[in-house]
Structures are given as structure tokens and as C-alpha cells.
């Protein structure tokens, strides 16, 4: 059930793997977003949109060995979906983190977002979902030319690139992309425009970068 297009995610919903029912993430998402559980999601933990999903790697997965690596590689080989990998980066799992980063970002070309715990992961999922909902609602109201620009925004590679800028983390990357809509427009933004989104210090860092 991993083929692209087999899962249709209703507008503003998240589809969660049945195994997450009753988890801390699920409890924290409930009431904030519409979370529906389904069997048969295979390797995927959460679907955020028709083309973007989350694979969650817990501290326990990291400590347990290489099974999670096999899972990521299988996902990459089987799916044309954009995968966002959320990893629990804790004192215990920290020693494994560099290897995971290398695998996910350099070898598999996926987005890697470290979190401290399930609570932080749930906040991140809420942010990402509101981001996609905003994109889709922009899509609906715009002409086809603009729609093409909008859809770029949700591309993991763009999100990843913006995160590489010194001083910009996950949240600021989302804010910048929401504001400017593309790397091109971000590159041409003035310090003043950037300041409105991220403040003076980071604006200067982005501009210099």
C-alpha cells in the first residue's frame, strides 16, 4: 500500500498509522488537527498531505540498531512521496544522530527534523499541517501560473535549503517560505523585508548568506 496516490488525505487532516493510537503524539494532536487512524500505511507513520508524509524514528529505534535504516531505504525505493524524517534527538540517541543525518539527508535526499520528544514532534506536525493547509488554500484561489510557484513551497528540498542558512531553524524556515514563497524571492528580499519576519540579527545573516 505504498504506491503514490493510494492515500488521499482530506483537506486539513492528518492520517496516522494505527500503531500511534493512544500515543502521546496522538493525544496532543487531538483537538488541534483532524487526525484519522488507518491500517495499512506500511512504512509511513503520518500522512500530512497527498504527497508528504512523516517517518518517525524514536530514541528506542535508534538504540535498537539498523532496522530503522532498512525502513528508510525501503521507503525511498518504494515511494515517490516526499518523506520528512522526524528523529528523537536525546542525550541517549545523540551519539547516533550524525550517522542518521548522513543517511537521511545526503544519501536518501529526505528532510530531517530533530525533536526532543513526542510533545515537540506533535507541535511540529501541527505547524507543518497548517503550512500545507495555507498552501493549498492559496492554490485554490490562484491562477495556474501562481499555483506552480506555490506548490514549490511544499517541496522538502526547498524547506531543507532554507534551513541551511545560518541562524535559521525549522520554524524560521517555515515563516520565511510562507512570507516569500520561493528561494528566488527570498534571495532578492531586502534586509528590511527580512527583518519583519525574523528580526534584525537573523535578517542580516540571511542577507549576507
C-alpha positions, 0 to 999 in steps of 0.5 A: 500500500505504498504506491503514490496516490493510494492515500488521499488525505482530506483537506486539513487532516492528518492520517496516522498509522494505527500503531500511534493510537493512544500515543502521546503524539496522538493525544496532543494532536487531538483537538488541534488537527483532524487526525484519522487512524488507518491500517495499512500505511506500511512504512509511513507513520503520518500522512500530512498531505497527498504527497508528504508524509512523516517517518518517525524514528524514536530514541528506542529505534535508534538504540535498537540498531539498523532496522530503522535504516532498512525502513528508510531505504525501503521507503525511498525505493518504494515511494515517490512521496516526499518523506520528512524524517522526524528523529528523537534527538536525546542525550541517549540517541545523540551519539547516533544522530550524525550517522542518521543525518548522513543517511537521511539527508545526503544519501536518501535526499529526505528532510530531517527534523530533530525533536526532543520528544513526542510533545515537540514532534506533535507541535511540529506536525501541527505547524507543518499541517497548517503550512500545507493547509495555507498552501493549498488554500492559496492554490485554490484561489490562484491562477495556474501560473501562481499555483506552480510557484506555490506548490514549490513551497511544499517541496522538502528540498526547498524547506531543507535549503532554507534551513541551511542558512545560518541562524535559521531553524525549522520554524524560521524556515517555515515563516520565511517560505510562507512570507516569500514563497520561493528561494528566488524571492527570498534571495532578492528580499531586502534586509528590511523585508527580512527583518519583519519576519525574523528580526534584525540579527537573523535578517542580516545573516540571511542577507549576507548568506 
